[in-house]
Amino acid sequence: MERSLLYKRRIVKHLYFSNMLSCADLSDKIHKSIPLTTKMLSKLMEEGTVTETGYAASTGGRRPVMYSLKEDVMYVVSVAMDQLVTQIAILDMQNRNVTNTELFELPLTKNPDAPTALAEKINEIILRSGIPKNKIAGIGIGMPGFVNSVKGINYTFLETEGVTISQYISTKVKLPVYIDNDSRLIALAELKFGAARQRKNALVINVGWGVGLGMILEGELFRGHDGFAGEFSHIPLFLNNKLCSCGKSGCLETETSLLVVIEKARNGLKGGKLSMLNEQELSANNPEKAFINIVAAAGKGDKFAVEILSEAGYNIGRGVAILIHLLNPEVVILSGRGSTAGKIWQAPIQQALNEHCIPRLSVNTEIEVSVLGYNAELTGAAALVMENYEREEIKNLIYENRMY
């Protein structure tokens, strides 16, 4: 019975990531025979979890029946955090919102109340949704900082006494909780559902209040030995004597983060730069709105707004040039909050690559802007839960076996 449940969970996981699969496809993915896979699919259809969705396209011969998950069979609570703002939404098995995305200010730096506030907000949103907790597969949380996803620890933010942040929220909400670094979850979203889906080697740049990096190497998300790989923000690139949030000076972040973009825009206006922007639209108290206003102005052709975004893009490109020399990726994907600026980033980044890259190394590397955009972290947080969906059952099986 227990192994049957494990196989069914594997099928559910693969249908979530692939949307539609045939019995033969599923048999390959779960490494079980076609008769066993057919039996598990029959059980899942009886339970109302899986449904037939027609036939595959003809390739000659009999067309196989395709299967997919019912979108409302279960849900995932998805949490996307940065240093200043947190988004929470409940998604179905098609990654569609079943609640509005709730955005609220939750500063993480030197805020001992942040874990409690986060757990309370998650509970509030679940309660308001009316969805019973037994229909929620788990909670996925993307967060900035040095995150060990295996241990469930954030070494930078969200300190909890005596327990990990994963354990703390799980205890408060009574659901499984999985955490990872925000940039890695954005890369996971691109790998499973976005621009990196058919790519073996891709770099995903998270342009936000810092500049994060998620690496997909040989088709797998790369986390590094301790789970901290991808601290792109802190490459020492400038002799600008500007203090970084990490305590060092001259890091990439000091010339490229969206907070720096906003600050440069504000200083430019004070210095007499002509723009459709005004200082009230660039308030330091609301950086989220300030960046939206800069992007909107650039989209309308505002020369000053385009200039400051292009300057940041060029400097990001200098950092990307180093990554290309080291890793020779197939594609570099601009994702996260900053990707809402769209193609404005591409030309200055390409210019930096033209100037700083050996042509033989960069000629076949594409620069793409994510279609997932600002939703990438929420999508990645949901994907994190479903990546762990079968592992939760494996943990239960190991525990039960130890009881005997």
N, C-alpha and C positions, 0 to 999 in steps of 0.2 A: 504493500500500500504506500509506504513512504517513498520508495523509488518511483512508483507511478506518479506521485505528486511532483517529484523532482523533474521527471521527463516532461510533464505538462508545463511546468514553470519554464523550462528551457524553450519549449515551443512558443509560449506566450512572449518570452523575451525576443525571440527572433522575428516573430510576426510584428512586434512593436517597431523594431528597427527597420524591417524590410517592407512593411505595409501589407504586401501580398506575397505568398509563397505557395508552391505546389507541395504535395506530399513528398515527392522525390527531393525537392530542394530542402525541405525540413529534415528529411532523413539524413541528408549530407551534413547539415549544420549541427544536428544533435548527436551525430555519429551512432545512430541506431538503425536497425533494419526497417525496411518499408512496411512489413506487416505490423511491427510494434508501433511505428509512427502513425499508421492508419488507425490502429486501435486507440492511441492517445487522442488523435484528432476527433474520433467518434465520441469519446468521453467528453472532450471539451465542447463539442457541439451540443451534446445532451445537456451539459451544464449551462449553456447559453453564453459561453465565453468566446467561441469561434464561430464564424459563419462562412459559407461558401460564397464566393464573389465572382462567379462566372468561370470562363476558361482562358487559359493563356493564349497569346497570339500563335497562329499556326506556323509551324516550322516543318510541316510535312508529317503525316501520320496523325494519330489521335491526339487531340489537344488535352493537356492535363487540367484538372479542376484546380482553381486557385482558392486559397483560404486567407482570411484576415480576421483581426480581432474586432469584436463589437466595441465601438468607441466608448460606450458608457459602462463597460464591464468593470472597470476600476479607474482610479484617478491617482494623480501624483501632485503633492504640494511642492511647488517650485519657488525657491528663494534666491534672488540675485542681490548680492550686497556689494557696495563699495565703501570707501572711507566715510562717505557723507550720507548716502541715500540707500534705502533698501526697497526692493520690489518683491511682492509676493503674489502668486496666482495659483489657482488649481487648474490643472490641465487634464484632458482626457487622453485616451490611447492614440488619438490622431494628433496629439500636441496642440489641440485647440483649447483656448480658454473656456472654462465653464463658469469662472468668476471674472469680474474685471480685475486687471492688474492693479493692485494697491501699492502706491508709491508713498513712502513716508520718510522723513528725516530721521536718521539714526547714526549720529557721529560715533565712530569706533575708537578714536584716539583718546586715551585716558578716560574712558567711560566705563566704570565698573558695573553700571546698571544695564549695559547693552544686552547681555545674555537674557536677563529677565524680561526686558522689553520685547526682545525678539520672540521668545517663547509665548508670551502673552498675546502678541499680535497674530502669531500663527494659529493659536487656539481660537482666537476671536474670529478669524477669517474662515476656519473650518466650521465653527458653530454657525456662523451666518450663512454659509453655503447650504446647510441642511444635508450635507453628504455624511452618511455614517462612517465612522473611522474604519470599520471592517471592509469598506470599499476603497480605502486609500492604501496604495502599495507602499508608500513611505514619503519621506521628506528629503529633498535634495537641496543642498545649500552651497552656493558659490560665494566665496569671501576672499578679500585681499589678505596678503600676509604670507608668512611661511607656514604652509599647511601640509601636515602629514595625513593624507587621506586614509591610510590603512589604520593608523592609531586614532584617528578622529580628533586630532589636536591642531589648534592654531597657535603657533608660538609668538605671534605678533599682536593679535587682538582677541577679544572675547574670552578673557581669562575667567576660569571657573575653579573654585576651591575644591580640590580633592577628586574631581572627576573631569573627564574630557568635555569639550563643548558639545560633541555628539551625544554623549551619555546624558548630559544635563538637559538638553532639549528633548531627547527621547523620553526621559523620565517625566518631564513636565507635560508633554503632548501625548504620550502613550502610543508612539508610532516609531518605526525604524527611521533613523536619521543618518544621512551620508553627507560628508562635506568634502570639498576640494577647493583649490585655489581658483579664483574667478577666471583667470586667463586660460587655465587648463580646461575648464568647463566650456568656455567659448570655443576652444579648439575641438573639444569632444563634439559639440553641436555641429561644427563645420564638417567634422569627419563623418558623422552619422547622417546628417540631414542637409548639409550645405555644400560650399564650394570645394571642399576637400574629399567629397564622398568617393570619387573614383581615383583619388591620388594616393600614391605611396609615400611621398616625401613632401610635406607641406609645412610652412611656418605661418602661424596665425597671430597677427599683431592685434592686441587689445588696446585700442587708443582710448584712454580715459583720463582719470585724474592722475594716473601714472601711465606708463606704456608697458604693458605686459606682453608675454609671449607664451604661446602654446605650441609645442612641437609634435608633429606627426612624422615618425621615422619608420620606414618599412611597414607602413599601414597601421602602426600602433601609436597610441598616445604615449609620449615619453615623459616620465616623471623624474627620472634621475635616482641616484642611490638613496637619498633621504626624502625624496618627494619634492624637492625644492627647485627643480630645473626650470629655467625660463625667466630668470630675473633680469630681463632685458633693460628695464628702466635704469638699472644701476651699473651699466657699462660706463666706465670713466672715459668720456669722449671730449670734454671741453675744459679749457683753462679759463673759466669764467668766474672763478672764486664764489660761485653761488652754492649755498648750503642745500643739500638734498634732504629729503625726509628720512633717509637712511643714516644721516649723520656725516656722510662723506661730502665732497664737493666735486662739481663738474660732471655729475652723472647725466646720462641721456635725458632723464626726466626733467632736469632743470631748464631745458630749452624746448621741450616737446609736449609736456603734459597739457591737458586742456585748461588747467588752472593757470599755467603760464600764458597760454593763448589769450585767456580772458584778461590777465594782468597787462599784457602787452597792448591789447585793444584799449583798455582803460587809459593807460599811460599815453598812447598815441593820441587819443581824443583830447587829453589834457594838454598835450604838446601842440595842438592845433591841426591835427590831421582831419581832412575833409571826409565825411562819411554820413550815410543815412542813419548810422547808429548814434545813440546818445548815452551819456554816462548813467542815466537811470536804468537803462536796459542792460547794463553790465554790472549790476550790484554784486559786491563780494559776498553778500548774505544769501544770494540765490544763484550759485554757479550753474546749476542745471538750466535755469531759464536764460542766463547770460550766454551760455554756449549755443542754445537753440536760436537766440537772436542773432549771433554772429553767423551761424550757418544760413539762416534765412536771408540775411543781408548779402552774403556771398552768392547765394542762389539767385538774387536779383541783380547781380553784377556789380555790387559795391566793391570798388577797387581796393580800398583799405582792408576790408574783411577778407578778400581773396589773398591779399599780400601776407597777412599774418598767418593764415592757414597754410599758405604755400611755404612760408619760412619754417614752420613746424614740420611740414611734410618733408622738406629737403633734409632737415636734421634727422628725422626718422629714417630717411633713406640712407644717410651716412651710417647709421647703426645697422640697417638691413644689409648694407654692403659687407660688413664684417661677417654677418650670419651667412651670407651667400658664399663667402670665401671658405668658411668652416664647414658648411653643411650641403652646399650645392642643391638647394631644393628645386622641386618642379614648379611650385607656385608659392607666392607670398600673398596671404589674404588679410585685408584690413577689415577688422570686425569690431564689435563692441560699440559703445556709445558714440565714439568719434566717427565711425563709419557712416553716420548719417550725413556727413559732409560730402559723401559720394566721390565722384570722379575728380573733384578738386585736388584730392591727395595724389592722384596717380602721376600727373606730369612732374611735380617737384621731386617725388620719390624716384621716378625714372631718371630725372636729371642727375640726382645724386649718384645713382648707380652708374650712369654713363661716365661720371667724373671719377668715381672711386673704386669701381669694380674692374677686374681683368675681364675683358669682353668674352673670352672663351668660357668663363665661369658663369656669367650672367645672361648670355644670349638666349638660353632656353628657359629662363625663369620668368614666369608670368606674374604680373601684379594685378590682383583682382580685389574688388570691393564686395564685401559680403552682402548677400541678399537677406540674411537673417538679421543683420544690423543690431539694433538695440535689444532685440528679443533673444539674441544668441545665448546670453548667460542663463536666462530662464529655461530655454530649450535644453541647454547642456545640463542644468541641474536636474531636470526631469529624466534625461538620458542616464545620468549617474544612478538614479534610483533603479531604473530598469536594467542597467548593467549588473547591479547587485541583486536582482530579483531572485535568480536561482541560487545565489550564494547564501541568501538568508535561509533557504530550505536546507542547504548543505550544512550550515552551522547547526540547525535544529537536529539533523540526522546524526551528526557527530556527537552532539550532547546526549541524544537518546541512546546511542550505542554505548556511551560511557556509563550509562545508568545500569548496564547489565553485566 
